[in-house]
């Protein structure tokens, strides 16, 4: 039973991160010609495209992607809780737990993205590749405001460190 739970949890987590990435890429207007962005689209189109027929976007915000992400997260929370306990989750606690898990997942995703982005800036500065372009599109909206406030000390940009510490503090607060 533990192995089945692990497999279900892994599959739902992967799926939720794919839908979360799609939403973030659309929110920050990333280049969808990027091969990595194309992979995210291919993984999520099966649910987003049918929803888009009934849920129009609001401005630049894609409501179909948001609803798809929430549906996947609610389903994951319900199925995993049911597998673990055998009980049915009442709607209100299900919604709270799904939103809490989604918030924690978003913070963890950004922590990893910013860490990799900062690491790539040390290892391969100025190199053009699809991963770097995607990381720039996702991380700069978070790091840009910090860079305007924090000074560069000795040629080092501490905004990724401050962002990661802040994200971890938020994870502790929510968790």
Secondary structure, DSSP 8 states (H G I E B T S, - for coil): -HHHHHHHHHHHHHHHHHHHHHHHHHHTT--TTSHHHHHHHHHHHHHHHHHHHHS--BTTB-HHHHHHHHHHHHHHHHHHHHHHHSS---HHHHHHHHHHHHHHHHHHHHHHHHHHHHHHHHHSTT---HHHHHHHHHHHHHHHHHHHHS--BTTB--HHHHHHHHHHHHHHHH-
